[in-house]
């Protein structure tokens, strides 16, 4: 699966990141179908937009990105969207949690790109 042509949902409580990520992804041919700021919003958005890819911030204020990832997995969608965790924190801070989650992987926010997404999708 290649990132170009994908439909992406961004789950992040930072408006600034959502705007920047949307611009970056859309410039690379990824359609951003929406954004969500909480677990409840994310589940509603996944159900209504049926994205191919969901980028989930690990720290959503009162919600955990890990909880969002597992709730999306529990939806048992067919086809299931690829889910990638993102954060401004170092990957090592969450390595065990990322590994044990159903997420495809982790990307630092400052490394977000279509190329980095493609690398994770090829795993």
C-alpha positions as CSV (number, residue, x, y, z in Angstrom):
1,X,0.0,0.0,0.0
2,X,1.3,3.4,-0.9
3,X,0.3,6.6,0.8
4,X,-0.6,8.6,-2.3
5,X,-4.3,8.3,-2.8
6,X,-5.0,7.3,0.8
7,X,-7.9,8.8,2.8
8,X,-6.5,9.9,6.2
9,X,-8.1,10.9,9.5
10,X,-6.0,12.9,12.0
11,X,-6.7,12.5,15.7
12,X,-4.9,15.2,17.6
13,X,-6.0,17.9,20.0
14,X,-3.6,20.5,18.6
15,X,-5.2,22.7,15.9
16,X,-1.7,23.8,14.8
17,X,-0.6,20.3,14.2
18,X,-3.8,19.3,12.4
19,X,-3.4,22.3,10.0
20,X,0.3,21.6,9.3
21,X,-0.2,17.9,8.9
22,X,-3.2,18.4,6.5
23,X,-1.1,20.7,4.3
24,X,1.8,18.3,4.3
25,X,-0.2,15.2,3.6
26,X,-2.5,16.8,0.9
27,X,0.6,18.2,-0.9
28,X,1.8,14.5,-1.1
29,X,-1.5,13.3,-2.5
30,X,-3.1,12.0,0.7
31,X,-6.7,13.1,1.2
32,X,-7.4,14.3,4.8
33,X,-11.0,13.4,5.3
34,X,-11.3,14.9,8.8
35,X,-9.9,15.4,12.2
36,X,-10.9,14.5,15.8
37,X,-9.7,15.6,19.2
38,X,-10.9,12.8,21.5
39,X,-11.6,9.1,21.7
40,X,-15.3,9.6,21.1
41,X,-14.8,12.0,18.2
42,X,-12.2,9.6,16.7
43,X,-14.6,6.6,16.7
44,X,-17.4,8.7,15.2
45,X,-15.1,10.1,12.5
46,X,-13.7,6.6,11.7
47,X,-17.2,5.3,11.3
48,X,-18.4,8.2,9.2
49,X,-15.3,8.7,7.0
50,X,-14.0,5.2,6.6
51,X,-10.3,6.3,6.3
52,X,-7.5,4.1,5.0
53,X,-5.1,5.7,7.5
54,X,-5.5,7.1,10.9
55,X,-2.8,9.2,12.6
56,X,-3.3,9.2,16.3
57,X,-1.5,11.5,18.8
58,X,-0.4,9.6,21.9
59,X,-1.3,12.5,24.2
60,X,-4.9,13.7,23.6
61,X,-5.3,15.6,26.9
62,X,-7.8,13.6,28.9
63,X,-7.7,10.7,26.5
64,X,-4.9,8.3,25.6
65,X,-3.9,7.7,22.0
66,X,-3.3,4.1,22.9
67,X,-7.0,3.8,24.0
68,X,-8.0,5.3,20.6
69,X,-5.9,2.8,18.7
70,X,-7.4,-0.2,20.6
71,X,-11.0,1.2,20.3
72,X,-10.5,1.5,16.5
73,X,-9.2,-2.0,16.4
74,X,-12.2,-3.2,18.4
75,X,-14.5,-1.8,15.7
76,X,-13.4,-4.7,13.5
77,X,-13.8,-2.7,10.3
78,X,-13.3,-4.4,7.0
79,X,-11.0,-3.3,5.7
80,X,-9.4,-2.0,8.8
81,X,-7.6,1.3,8.6
82,X,-3.8,1.4,9.1
83,X,-3.2,3.3,12.4
84,X,0.0,5.1,13.1
85,X,0.8,6.8,16.5
86,X,2.5,10.2,16.5
87,X,4.0,12.3,19.2
88,X,6.4,15.1,20.0
89,X,7.9,12.8,22.6
90,X,10.8,10.4,21.8
91,X,9.8,6.9,20.5
92,X,11.8,5.3,23.3
93,X,9.4,6.9,25.9
94,X,6.6,4.7,24.5
95,X,8.4,1.8,22.7
96,X,6.9,-1.0,24.8
97,X,3.4,0.5,24.6
98,X,3.7,1.0,20.8
99,X,4.9,-2.5,20.3
100,X,2.1,-4.0,22.3
101,X,-0.6,-1.9,20.7
102,X,-2.4,-2.8,17.5
103,X,-0.9,0.3,15.8
104,X,1.2,-0.2,12.7
105,X,4.0,1.9,14.3
106,X,5.1,5.2,15.5
107,X,6.3,8.5,13.8
108,X,7.7,11.5,15.6
109,X,5.6,14.5,14.6
110,X,8.6,16.3,13.2
111,X,9.4,13.3,10.9
112,X,5.8,13.1,9.5
113,X,5.9,12.7,5.7
114,X,4.4,10.6,2.9
115,X,7.8,8.8,2.7
116,X,7.8,8.0,6.4
117,X,4.2,6.8,6.2
118,X,5.1,4.6,3.1
119,X,7.9,3.0,5.1
120,X,5.5,2.0,7.9
121,X,2.8,0.8,5.4
122,X,5.4,-1.5,3.8
123,X,6.0,-3.4,7.1
